[in-house]
Amino acid sequence: MISLDEAVTARLESHGQRFEVLVDPDAALAIKRGEFEGELEDVIAAEDVFENADRGDRPPEDALEEVFETTDPLAIIPEVIERGEIQITADQRREMQEQKRKNLVNRITRNAVNPQMDDAPHPPERIESALEEAGFTVDPMEPVESQVDDALDALRPVIPIRFDTITVAVQLPPDYAGSGQAQVREFADLEREEWQSDGSWVGVLEFPAGMQNEFYDLVNQVSSGEAETRIIKDEDDIETR
C-alpha cells in the first residue's frame, strides 16, 4: 500500500450516493486507460470504499450492492476509478507536474543529441532551460511517454535536437575483461562480442545516443581508463576493427 500523502481521491457519484477511494495518481490514470498491470493492493492507500474519504465515512452496504453488485473493496475500487473522476489538490498537481517534468527531461537527455555538435549529448540543464524558453507545460495527468513528441516539437525551434541511437565498439584489456565485460554488456544491447587470443574482450553495443557520457564513464571505471572505444558508423567499421 501507499501512504495517504501519496494518494489522490477517485470519486464516483451514482444512484444518489458518493463513493471515494484513495489511490496512487499514476496507477489511477493507468487503470482508467486499461493499462494497469500491477497489483491493486500496492497502489491504494486503503483497502476500503468511502462515502467521504476525508472524514472516513463509509457508504451503506446496500448502496454498494445496488451500484456494484458486491461489497468487496478490491472489486469496487477499480470500478470507481474507471467510472469516476480523479480529484487532486493544487499541491498534488504541482508535485506531480514537477516529478513528470524531471522524468521528461531525463528521458529526452538520455535519448537526444545535438546534430550540430557531432551528435554530442545535451546536458539536462540545457533541455530544462530550453523547455522553459519554449513555454512547454508538462501535463501532470498524462504519461511522460505520451508527451515526449510534443516536447521535442517545442524544443526544435529553440535548440538543435534529435533522437538517435549510437553503436560503439569497446575493447577491454585482459586484466579487466572478466569482470568489466559483465558490467558493460548490462548497459545496453550487445550486438556482438569476441574474446581475443590475448584475453581481451571486444563488444559492440547499441544504446540511446544521449547516454554516451554515462557509457564512457562506465567503461573508464571498469578498466581504470585503459579501455579503447570507437563509434561505429556502418558494418564495414565493425568488420575492420
C-alpha positions as CSV (number, residue, x, y, z in Angstrom):
1,M,0.0,0.0,0.0
2,I,1.0,3.6,-0.4
3,S,0.8,6.4,2.2
4,L,-2.1,8.8,2.4
5,D,0.3,11.6,1.4
6,E,0.9,9.9,-1.9
7,A,-2.7,9.2,-2.7
8,V,-5.3,11.0,-4.7
9,T,-9.1,10.6,-4.4
10,A,-11.1,8.9,-7.1
11,R,-14.8,9.8,-6.8
12,L,-17.9,8.3,-8.4
13,E,-21.4,9.6,-7.9
14,S,-24.2,7.1,-8.7
15,H,-27.7,6.3,-7.5
16,G,-27.7,9.4,-5.3
17,Q,-24.6,8.1,-3.5
18,R,-20.9,9.1,-3.5
19,F,-18.1,6.6,-3.5
20,E,-14.5,7.5,-2.9
21,V,-11.2,5.5,-3.0
22,L,-7.6,6.5,-2.3
23,V,-5.1,5.5,-5.0
24,D,-1.7,6.4,-6.4
25,P,-2.3,9.0,-9.2
26,D,-0.3,7.3,-11.9
27,A,-1.9,4.0,-11.2
28,A,-5.3,5.6,-11.3
29,L,-4.6,7.0,-14.8
30,A,-3.3,3.6,-15.9
31,I,-6.5,1.9,-14.6
32,K,-8.6,4.5,-16.3
33,R,-6.9,3.7,-19.7
34,G,-7.0,0.0,-19.2
35,E,-3.2,-0.1,-19.0
36,F,-2.6,-1.1,-15.3
37,E,-0.6,-4.3,-14.9
38,G,0.4,-4.3,-11.3
39,E,-1.1,-5.4,-8.0
40,L,-4.0,-3.2,-6.9
41,E,-3.0,-3.6,-3.2
42,D,0.3,-1.9,-4.0
43,V,-1.2,1.3,-5.3
44,I,-4.0,2.0,-2.9
45,A,-3.8,3.8,0.5
46,A,-6.7,1.9,2.0
47,E,-8.5,-1.4,1.1
48,D,-11.8,0.4,1.6
49,V,-14.5,2.4,-0.1
50,F,-15.6,5.7,1.4
51,E,-18.6,8.0,1.2
52,N,-16.2,10.8,2.3
53,A,-12.6,9.8,2.4
54,D,-11.5,12.9,4.4
55,R,-13.8,12.0,7.2
56,G,-13.5,8.3,6.9
57,D,-17.3,7.9,6.4
58,R,-18.3,4.7,4.6
59,P,-21.4,4.2,2.4
60,P,-24.1,1.7,3.5
61,E,-23.5,-1.9,2.3
62,D,-26.8,-2.0,0.5
63,A,-25.7,1.0,-1.6
64,L,-22.6,-0.9,-2.6
65,E,-24.7,-3.9,-3.6
66,E,-27.0,-1.7,-5.6
67,V,-24.3,0.1,-7.6
68,F,-21.5,-2.5,-7.8
69,E,-23.4,-5.8,-7.0
70,T,-20.7,-6.6,-4.4
71,T,-19.3,-5.3,-1.2
72,D,-15.7,-6.4,-1.9
73,P,-13.5,-3.2,-1.9
74,L,-10.9,-4.8,-4.3
75,A,-13.6,-5.4,-6.8
76,I,-15.2,-1.9,-6.3
77,I,-12.0,0.2,-6.3
78,P,-11.1,-0.2,-10.0
79,E,-14.7,0.4,-11.0
80,V,-14.8,3.7,-9.0
81,I,-11.6,4.8,-10.7
82,E,-12.7,3.7,-14.2
83,R,-16.2,5.3,-14.0
84,G,-15.4,8.2,-11.7
85,E,-13.2,11.3,-11.6
86,I,-9.7,11.7,-10.2
87,Q,-9.6,14.5,-7.6
88,I,-6.2,16.2,-7.0
89,T,-5.3,19.2,-4.9
90,A,-3.3,22.1,-6.1
91,D,-0.3,20.9,-4.1
92,Q,-0.6,17.4,-5.5
93,R,-0.9,18.8,-9.0
94,R,2.2,20.9,-8.6
95,E,4.1,17.9,-7.2
96,M,3.0,15.6,-9.9
97,Q,3.9,18.2,-12.6
98,E,7.4,18.7,-11.2
99,Q,8.1,15.0,-11.0
100,K,6.9,14.4,-14.5
101,R,8.9,17.4,-15.7
102,K,12.0,15.8,-14.2
103,N,11.2,12.4,-15.8
104,L,10.6,14.1,-19.2
105,V,13.9,15.9,-19.0
106,N,15.7,12.7,-18.1
107,R,14.1,10.8,-20.9
108,I,15.0,13.4,-23.5
109,T,18.5,13.8,-22.2
110,R,19.1,10.0,-22.4
111,N,17.9,9.8,-26.0
112,A,18.6,13.1,-27.7
113,V,21.8,14.6,-29.3
114,N,22.9,17.9,-30.8
115,P,23.3,17.3,-34.6
116,Q,25.2,20.5,-34.9
117,M,27.9,19.3,-32.4
118,D,28.8,15.9,-33.8
119,D,25.8,14.3,-32.1
120,A,27.0,15.2,-28.6
121,P,24.5,14.7,-25.8
122,H,22.6,17.7,-24.5
123,P,23.1,18.3,-20.7
124,P,19.9,18.1,-18.6
125,E,20.2,21.7,-17.7
126,R,20.1,22.7,-21.4
127,I,17.0,20.6,-22.0
128,E,15.2,22.1,-19.0
129,S,16.2,25.6,-19.9
130,A,15.0,25.1,-23.5
131,L,11.7,23.7,-22.4
132,E,11.2,26.7,-20.2
133,E,12.1,29.0,-23.1
134,A,9.7,27.2,-25.4
135,G,6.9,27.6,-22.9
136,F,6.3,23.9,-22.8
137,T,3.9,22.9,-19.9
138,V,4.0,19.3,-18.6
139,D,0.6,17.7,-18.1
140,P,0.6,16.1,-14.7
141,M,-2.3,13.9,-15.8
142,E,-0.7,12.4,-18.8
143,P,2.1,9.7,-19.0
144,V,5.5,11.1,-19.8
145,E,5.8,8.8,-22.8
146,S,2.9,10.5,-24.5
147,Q,4.4,13.9,-24.0
148,V,7.8,13.3,-25.5
149,D,6.9,14.0,-29.1
150,D,5.2,17.3,-28.2
151,A,8.2,18.3,-26.1
152,L,10.5,17.7,-29.0
153,D,8.3,19.7,-31.3
154,A,8.6,22.6,-28.8
155,L,12.3,22.2,-28.4
156,R,13.3,22.1,-32.1
157,P,12.9,25.9,-32.7
158,V,15.0,26.6,-29.6
159,I,17.9,24.1,-29.8
160,P,19.1,21.7,-32.5
161,I,18.0,18.3,-31.3
162,R,17.1,14.8,-32.5
163,F,16.6,11.4,-31.0
164,D,19.2,8.9,-32.1
165,T,21.0,5.7,-31.2
166,I,24.7,5.1,-31.3
167,T,26.8,2.0,-31.8
168,V,30.1,1.8,-30.0
169,A,32.8,-0.9,-30.1
170,V,34.8,-1.3,-26.8
171,Q,37.9,-3.3,-26.1
172,L,38.7,-4.2,-22.5
173,P,42.3,-5.3,-21.8
174,P,42.8,-8.8,-20.4
175,D,43.3,-7.6,-16.8
176,Y,39.8,-6.0,-16.8
177,A,37.9,-8.1,-19.3
178,G,36.5,-10.7,-16.9
179,S,34.6,-8.5,-14.5
180,G,34.4,-5.5,-16.8
181,Q,32.6,-7.0,-19.7
182,A,29.8,-8.2,-17.4
183,Q,29.0,-4.7,-16.4
184,V,29.4,-3.2,-19.9
185,R,27.1,-5.7,-21.5
186,E,24.4,-4.9,-19.0
187,F,24.5,-1.2,-20.0
188,A,22.9,-1.6,-23.5
189,D,22.0,-4.0,-26.3
190,L,25.0,-6.2,-27.1
191,E,25.2,-6.7,-30.9
192,R,28.2,-8.9,-30.9
193,E,31.2,-9.8,-28.8
194,E,34.5,-11.6,-29.3
195,W,37.3,-12.8,-26.9
196,Q,40.7,-12.1,-28.3
197,S,43.7,-14.5,-28.1
198,D,45.4,-12.3,-25.6
199,G,42.4,-12.5,-23.2
200,S,41.0,-9.1,-24.1
201,W,37.2,-8.7,-24.8
202,V,35.7,-6.8,-27.7
203,G,32.0,-5.9,-27.6
204,V,29.8,-3.9,-30.0
205,L,26.8,-2.2,-28.2
206,E,23.9,0.0,-29.3
207,F,22.2,2.5,-26.9
208,P,20.5,5.8,-26.9
209,A,22.9,8.5,-28.1
210,G,22.3,10.8,-25.2
211,M,23.8,8.1,-22.9
212,Q,27.3,8.4,-24.4
213,N,28.8,10.1,-21.4
214,E,27.4,7.5,-19.0
215,F,28.7,4.7,-21.2
216,Y,32.2,6.2,-21.4
217,D,32.3,6.8,-17.6
218,L,31.3,3.2,-17.0
219,V,34.0,1.9,-19.4
220,N,36.7,4.0,-17.8
221,Q,35.6,2.9,-14.4
222,V,35.7,-0.8,-15.1
223,S,39.1,-0.6,-17.0
224,S,40.9,2.1,-14.9
225,G,40.8,4.2,-18.1
226,E,42.7,1.6,-20.2
227,A,39.8,0.5,-22.5
228,E,39.6,1.6,-26.1
229,T,36.3,2.7,-27.7
230,R,35.2,3.6,-31.2
231,I,31.9,4.8,-32.6
232,I,30.7,2.5,-35.4
233,K,29.2,4.3,-38.4
234,D,28.4,1.2,-40.5
235,E,29.0,-2.5,-40.9
236,D,32.4,-2.0,-42.5
237,D,33.6,-0.3,-39.4
238,I,32.7,-3.4,-37.4
239,E,34.4,-5.8,-39.7
240,T,37.6,-3.9,-40.0
241,R,38.1,-3.4,-36.2
